[in-house]
Amino acid sequence: MRTLNLGILAHVDAGKTSLTERLLHAADVIDDMGSVDQGSTRTDSLALERQRGITIKSAVASFVVDDITVNLIDTPGHPDFIAEVERVLSVLDGAVLVVSAVEGVQAQTRVLMRTLQRLRIPTLVFVNKIDRRGAQDERVLRGITGKLAAANIAMCSAGGLGTRGAHCVPYGAGDADFTSRLIGLLADHDDAFLAAYVDDETALPYARLRGELAAQTGRALVHPVFFGSAITGAGVDDLIAGITELLPADEGDAGGPVSGTVFKIERGPAGEKIAYVRMLSGTLRVRDRVHVRGGEGGKVTAISVFERGSDRPGDSVAAGRIGRLWGLGGIRIGDAFGTTRQAPADSHHFSPPTLETIVSPSRPADRGALHIALSQLAEQDPLINLRQDDIQRDMSLSLYGEVQKEVIQATLANDFGIDVTFRETTTLHIERPVDSGTAVEILGADPNPFLATIGLRIDPAPADTGVEFRLDVELGSMPFAFFKAVEETVEETLRQGIHGWQVTDCTVTMTRSGYSARQSHSHAIFDKSMSSTGADFRHLTPLVLMSALRQAGTRVYEPMHRFRLDIPADLFGAVLPVLARLRAVPRTSVTRGSSYLVHGEIPAASVHGLELQLPSLTSGEGLLECAFDHYQPVHGAVPERPRSDHDPLHRREYLLRVMRRVGGRREDG
């Protein structure tokens, strides 16, 4: 049997979870459809999800159509939980992007489609809610073409829009206009197909058109669009037919080498770690040992496999399937085992969090328990980036938004029994090098107290390229472990630059290297006081790197969001001064009926303020959509972030701290 791992993605409230329920009901997996409003859906199983009526964690359900097992992965639509979507993308064979027929293409829709296209994930579009008042088809299709820059074709005609009787009629071979548009769309992406059509129109029977449509959909070149309603079921059968015909299902190589990717971690009732894995090749069995990058993940003690609804206990999970694994205490989200086709585990498809907060227990005695609880939450969502101040012992988290903070607070209270308070959310800035800088410390030359030679150069790199570490010395000039120690410490040190913010978009090159080989006194055992160790390189690297960074200089940048603001036209004059006070910059504004539609940019630090003021400014009629867009230089006073480590910019204090920690081999210089 073939398997298709299918993601359901959407902007919040487009009806994604309701569509998941409808698909499961149509496949006879569930007898009655659950309701998001009533908190009874299959995939929103967390108490918080049922209370809030939103998806917070990705969830897997399974159904069978003909000879295909479809593993359906329902993902969050709220932008505060975009990290959950990111982790799912690496395991998908295809996706359904849900768009509301009323609201049309929204901010998160654009973010999702851009990412799906960049990753070449075959995607169908389902225009939902055709039964709701205000539903439109042509306007939504224009939005998909224009705002999503997606080559698309409607696969059916929608009638009775905005009524309970809304319905869809699929196009077929007898629809001349449809076949003409289909030929034009397919010819745009395949010269051979175009040539065949030019030579002889009759050489392209309808069956070949459908085959070519499936092929180009499978290569993520075109995106078939279906219309319907998850609530009434209109158009859903046509969507299911499209899923099985147009998206690539695979039998997988169950006999091949074992290979898979971990995309989700959760904890069971007894606190045991459970890993969700997509098998890419081979068959993983109970009692098999799993090896991941950097060590051993552990031995599999139990397996359950998703099929015909939920997951069922089994002895193995084979290629193409999704399973839950117990016993892998050392496994992490993003870990890949075996030879995989996936991107590196540290690659990110969406923008990073742009906010941070400090969390404290209401009862000081809970500090230790809070750190354990937050560590478990960080297992499930590494992008919250839990960190503890070495000096003040404060615990900080990175966030996408205020809703995420509220969910974390509720989770700590409900699941761990820990009441917490948060300090005011602040904006995460970044630093980028302004120029190039170099520094070097020579082994044996004062004031270097470590048995290591390190030379580093830091250079600016293009925006959004991250940090790259390079070698300008011979790889064999010293043990590889020492190079690795330098590389890892460079990454760690750049988490706080000259102004305390993470340094990014730069290249760090190692220009000098040297070490003291293993040696000892005559007829004695190895003496670490005479021989270099990895600790020498880890302790010296921050001094050299920060000296180079100081020479290069950095500039601080703040995150900017693009916004779309829909307000009553007669209130535009009242809203404009508020936008100015929040440093928002309107770029375009157009009148649409009785509304004014404003597009522009706003600092991430001001988004929450606008969200709070908008309801009273517009009597509850204003609609705001925001999404991260870019970083821009800070003008005026440069925001400083308190350091959470012992600052290598202050050499003497740093060395005294290190020497006290390691017992010191030499007096500090």
N, C-alpha and C positions, 0 to 999 in steps of 0.2 A: 504494500500500500504506500502511496506517495504521501508526503507531508508538506504542508504549507504553514510557515510561521508568519502570522499576519498581525500587524499593528493597527490599532484604531486610534487615530490622532485627530485633534481638533482644538480650536479656541474654546475656552470655557463656555459652557451653556449652549453649545451647538447641537447637543443631543447625542454625544458620543457613547455614553454609558447606556442610554436608552436603545441605541442601535445595537450595542452588544447584546442586550437582553432580547431584542427582537430576533437577532440571528440565532441565538441559542434556542429560542422558542420555535422558530421556523424549522430548526434541525431536530426538533423533538427531544432536546436535552432537558428542557424545563417545561413543566405543564402550564404554568401561569407566569406571565411576565411580571417581574418586579418593578417597583416604582422608585425613581430617585427621590422624589418628594417624601415618600413614605419610608425611605431607608430600607427597602426590601430587595435591592438588586443583588445578583449573584457576585459580581466582581467588586462592588463596594462593600467589603466585609468588615472593615474596621469600624469600631463604634464612632470614632470621630468623623469618618466619611458619611456614615448614616445620619449623624447629627447635623452636619454642615451641608449635606447634599452635594458634595464635590468629591472627585477622585483625588486621593493624596498619594497612594502607592500604586504602582503598576500591578496588574493581576492577570492571571492566565486562566482561560477556560478552553475547552476543546469540544469540537463536534466533527461529525463525518458527513461528507457529501460525496456520493458515488464512491470512487476509490481513493478519495483524498481525506486525510485527517488534517483538519485546520486547527492549529493552536492559536487561539485568539488572545491577543495581549492588549488589554484596555489600559490606556495611559492617562495621566492627569492632563487636564486642559488649562488649569490655572498656571500663569507664568511663574508663580512662586515655586512650583514643583517641576520646572523644566528639566532638572537633573534626572528625575525618574525617566523622562522620555529619552534623554541622552543615552542612558544605560541600555535601554531596550533596542535602540537603533542597530546595534552591532549584531543582533541575532535575527533580524527580520529578513524574510524572503520577499515580502511585499507589504503594502500599506493601503489603508482606506483613509483618506483625509476628508473629514466631515465638515461641511460648510452649511450655515443656516441660510435658508431661502429668504429669511426676513432681514437679518443683519448683513448677510453677504460676507465677502472676504474681510477679515478683521486682522488686528495687529499680529496675534499669535499664529493665525493662518499663514501669513506671509513668512514668518520666521520658520515655521515647520516645513513649508513647501521648499524654501530655499535650501534647507538642510537635506531634505529628501532628494532633491535634484542633485546637490553636490555629492551625495553618497551613492547616487545612481540606484536608488531603491524604487522598484516598480510601484507605481501608485495609481489607484483609482480615486476619483472624487465622488463623494455622495452628497448631493444637495438635499439636506433634511428639512423637515418642518414645512412641506409644501401645503399642509392643511391649515397653517396659521395665518391669521389676518396679516396682510402686508407682504405675503410671499410673492416673489417674482422669479422668473426663470431667465429671461434675456439679460436683465441687469446683472444677475449673478454670473452668467456666462461671460459677459464683458469684463467683469471684475476678475474672473479666473484668468482670462487671457491677458488683461492689462496689468493688474496688480501682482499676479503670481508669475507672469511671464512664462506661462505653461501652455504648450501646444496641446489642445484638447478638442474633443468632439462629444456632443451630447448623444447618448445612446438611446434616448427615448424622448417622447414629447409629453409634457406635463399638462394636464387639464384640470379645471375646477380649482385653480389655485386659491388659497385662502379660505377654503371650505372643508367640512368633514368629508365631503365627497371627492376631494382631490385625488387624482389618479395618474398613472403613467402608462403610456402605450409604447412598447419597444419598437424601434425601427427594424426593418428587415430588408431582404433582397428586393422587394417590390417598391421600396421608397427611393425613387430616382434622385431626389435632392440629397438624401442622406448618403447614398453611394457616391454621388459626385463629390460631396464634401470629404468623404472618407478617402477617396482616391487622391484628392488634392493634398490632404494632410499627410498621407503615407508617402506620396511622391516627394514631399519636401525633405524627407529624411533618408531616402534611398534612391540613388541614381539609377540602379539597375531596374528597380520597380518603375521608375519614371520612363525609362527607355522602353520597357515592355509595353507600357500603356500607349506611348507615342507610336510604336510600331503597329500595334493591333489592340484596340480597345476590347475586343471580344476575347482576348487571351487572358483577361482578368476576371474570371468568374467570381461570384460572391464568396464562395468558400475560400478562395485564395485571398480575397480582401480580409476576411476574418482571420485567416492564418497570419497574414502580414501585420494586422493590428495587434495580435497576441505577441508576435515577435518584437515589434517596436515598443509595445507596452513593457515587455520583459526587459528591454534595454533602457527603460526609463526615458524614452524619447517622446512619447505621447502619453496623455492621461485621459482615458475615457471618463465621461461624466454621467452619472446616474442621478435620477431625481426620485424622491419618495418621502415617506414619513415613517419614522421608527415607531411612533405611537399607534398609527392605524395599520401599519404593515404595507401600505402602498409602495410599490416599487422595490420592495426588499427581495422578492424572488428574482427579479431581474438582476439585482446587485449580486446575489449569491451565484447566479449563473455566470456573471462577469468575473467574479472571483475565481471560480474554477476553470473558466475558459482562458482568461487573459493574464492571470498572475502565475509565475513559475513555481510549480510544485516539484518536489524531487524525492526520489526513492532513497537516496543516500547510500553510502558504501559501508554497510554494517560490518563487513569483514576487513575493512581497512585499518590503518593505524589509529589508535585512540586519540581523539582531538576534540576539544570543546572550549566554550567560553562561559564564564560566570557573569551573569548580568544582574543578579539580585541576591541580597543576603537578608535573612530574617532570623528571629529567635523563636524557638518553640516554647511551649508552656513551662518546661523545666529549665529554660534558659539556654538550651542547646542551639548551636549554630546550624542553620539550614541554608544550603546554597542552591540557587536556581541556575541550571546549566543548559545551554543549547549545545547538543552534540553535533559536531560538524563531520566527523568521520569515526568509524569503528564502533565498538560496543563497550561500555563501561559497566562493570559488574560489582556486586557487593564483595567486599574484602579486597578490591583492587586498591593499589596505592596511587595517589595522584601527585604528580610533580609539577610545580609551577615555577615561574621565574623567581629566582632568589631562594629556592628551597623546596621543601616538601609540604604539600597542602594537607596531607594526612591520609588515612585509610578509610574508604567508604564503608560505613556500617549499615546503612539502609538506603533504599531508593524508592521513590514513587514516580510514576510516569503519567503525564497528562493524556487522557483519552476519554472520549465520550462523556464530556462534562467536566469533571474535576480530575484530580490526580489519584492514582490507584497504586497501592504497594506492588513492587515488582523486584525481580532479582537483577535486572539490567535495564539500561537505557541505551538505545541504538542511534545511529547517525540520523540526523534530521529531527529527532524528537527533543522535547523539553522535559527535564526531570528535576526532582528535588533530591538533594544528596545530604545525608547526615554523616557526621564523623570527621569532617574536614575542618578542624579547628584552626588551621593556618591559612585558610583560603580567604581571599579578598575580592571585592567587586572589581571586575575588569581582568581578573586573572585568566590567563589562557594556558591550557595544558596540551601537550602534543604540538604538532605543526598546524597552525591555523592560518586562515586567510584574512584574519581580522586586523584592524588598525591597532597600533600600540595601545596598551591599556590606559596610558596617560593622555591620549589624544582627546580633545574636547570639540564637540560639534556646535555648542552654543556658547554665548558669552558667559564669563564667570560671574559669580555673585558680586554685587557692587555695594553691599551694605554689611556692616558688622555690628555686633552688640556684645556686651559683657554680661554673663549670667552668673547669679549668685544664689546660694540656697537661703531660704527664709530662716532656717535654723542652722547656725554655724556648724553644729555637729554633723550635718548632712554633707559637708564639703567632699569627703572621700567618696560617699555613695553617689554624689552628683557626678564626679569625674568618671566613675565606672559607668553610670547610666549614659552620659554624653559620649563616652567611648563606644558604647554599643550602638548608639544612634549614628555615630560617625562611620561605623562599619556599614550601615545600611545606606548612608548618604555621605560619601567622603568629601563632597564639595562644601559641607558645612565647616570643614577645615578647623576642627577643634584644636586649640592651642592654649597653653598655660604660660602666663608670665613668670619667668624665672625669679623675678624680684618680688612683685606684689602678690603672686599666686592667683591672679585673676584668670578666669576661664573665658575665652572669647570664641565666638562663632561667626562664620560668614553666612550671609542671608541673601535671598532674592527679594524678600518683601516682608511686610508686616504680618500677612496671613501665615506665612511660614513660621514666624516667631510665635504666634498664638498657638499654632499646632504643636510646636516643640514644647511649649509651656504646658499644654493640656496633656501631652503624651507623658511628660515627666511626672505629672500629678497622678494620672490614671494608671499608668503601667508600672511606675517605680515608686509611687507614694512620696514624691519629693516636690514640695512647693518651692518655686523659685521666683525671683524678680529679675527683670532686665533693666539695664541702664538704657538711656536714650540711644536709639539706633543712629549710627554715624555712617558716613559715606566712605567707601574704600577707594582711595586714590591709587595711582601707580606712579612710579618714577621711570624715566627713560634717560639713558646717557645723552649728554649734549655733544660730547666730543670723544676722542680716544684718550685712554690713560694707561700707563704702564707702571709696574712696580716689581721689585725683585728682592728676595732675602736669600743670602748665601750661607750655606752650612759652614760653621766655624768662624764666621765674620760677625763681630758685634754690630748691632745689638741682638742678633738672632739667637735665642736660647734653645732652638730645636735642631735635631739632627736631620735636617732637610734643606734642600735648595728648591725654591719655587719662584718662577717668574711668570707673571700674568699680564695680558693686555686685554682691555675691554674696549669694544668698538660698538657704536650705534648700529642697529639693524632696522630693516623696514618694519612698519607698524604691524602688530598682530602676528609676529613671527615667533614670539617667545624668546627663550634663552637657548643658545647653542654653544656647546663646549667643544673646542677643537684642540688638537695637538700640533705644535710647531717644533716638536722634539721627537727623537726616535722612540718608537714604542718600546723597543728593547733596551732603552737606556737605564731602566730601573724596573723593579717588579710591577706587574700589572695592577696588583692590589693597591699600590701607592697612587697610581694614576686614578684608579677608581675612587680612592679616598678624597683626592683633590676634586674630582668631578662632582661627587655627592655633596661635598662641603660648599662648593661654589653655588650649587642650587639652593642649599639651606641658607647660606649667608645672604643671598640676594633677596630673601624674603623681607629684609628690612634694609633699605638704602640709607642715604645721607639724611633724608628727612623722615625716615622710619617706615616708608611705604615699600611695597614689593617692587623690585627692579625687573623690568622686562624689556623685550625687543632689543636684545643686544647679543653680541658674540664675545665669548670669553676664550682666549687662546693661551695655552700654556707655552711660554717661550723659553723657560729654563727649568731644568730638573737635576736633581742630584740627591744622593743618599749615602749613608754609611753602611757598608755591607755587614752581614752577621759576623761578629767577632767576639773574642773573649780574651781574658788574661791567660797566660801560659798554663796549659793543662787544666783549664777550668771550663765550666759549662758556659753556654750562651749568656752574655751579659747585655741586657737591654740598655744599660747606661752608655754603652759604646756602639750600639747598633740602632739603625733607624727602625721605627715601627709606623704603622698606619696612623697612630695617634699624633706623631710628629707632623705629619702632613695635614691631618684634620685641624690641629691647633694653629698651624702657621698660615694655612690658606686664608682664613678671614682677615688676618693682618695685611697680607699682600693684596688681596682683592679689594678691600676697602681703601687702601692707599691708592690703588689704580683708579677706583671709582671716584675718589675725592679729586684726583687730578683731572679726570674726564668731566666731572660735574654732572648733575642730573637736573631734570626739569620735572615738576609735578604736574600730573594730568588728572582731571576729574571725569567721571563717567557721564555721558549725555544720553538721554532717551529721546526718541522721536515720539511725538504725540499726535493723536487725532481727536479733536474735540468737537462734539456735536451739541450745539446749544440753540435755544430759541433766538431767532434773529434780533428781536427787540432787546435782548440782554447782552448783546455783543459789547456794547459800550461799557457796561458795568464789569464785564469779565476782563477786558483788555488791561486795565490798570493792575489787576491782581496778577495776571501773567507777567507783567513787567516787574512787579515786586519780587516775584519768584524767579526772576532771570530767565523766563521762558521767551523764546524768540519765534513768533509766528512767521512762517515762510509763505504760506498760501492761504487764502480764505475765499470761499465761494458760497453763494446763496443756493439753498436747495429747498424749495417750497417755503415753509415758515421757519426753516432752520438755517443756521450758519455753521458751515463746516470749516474748521481751522486745522491746518497741519503745521507742525513746527518742531522745535527742539527745546528741551527743558533739562536742566541739571538733575541727575538722579536724586540729589539731596532735596530737591523741591517737589518731587512727585507726590510724596505722601501728603504734603501740605496742600497741594492742589486737590487731591482726592478728598481731603477733609472739608475744604471750603466750597467745593463745587455744588453739593446738594443745596446749601442755603443760598448760594448765588443764583441758582437757576430753578429754585423751587422744586428740586428733585428731577428736573427734566434734562439736565446735562449728562452726556455720555462721554467718558474719557477712556481712550486706549493708549497704552504706553508700552514701549519695548526698547531695550538697550540698542544703541546705534553705534556710538564711537566714543573715544576719549578726546578731550580737548585740553590745551594747556590752561593752567590756573593763572589768572591775572590778578595782580595785587598781592595781598599777604599770602604767603605760602603756608598751607596747613602742615603742621608737624604732628607726627604720631609718636607717642611715648614708646621707647624701645622695650621689648619684652626679653631682651638678653643683656649680657654684660658687654657693652658696646666696644667692638674692635676698633672703632674710630679713636678711642682713648686708649692708647697702647699700654701705658703703665698699669692702669686699673685692670685691663683685660688680662695681661700677663700675670699679675698677682693672683687673679682669680683662677687662672689655669694652673699655675704652679701649686696653689693650695689644693686644687682638686686632684692633681696627679702626683703630688709629693715632691715635685721639682727635681730636675737633674742638675740645673745650674741656677745661679742667681739671675734674676731678670735683669735685662740690659736697659 
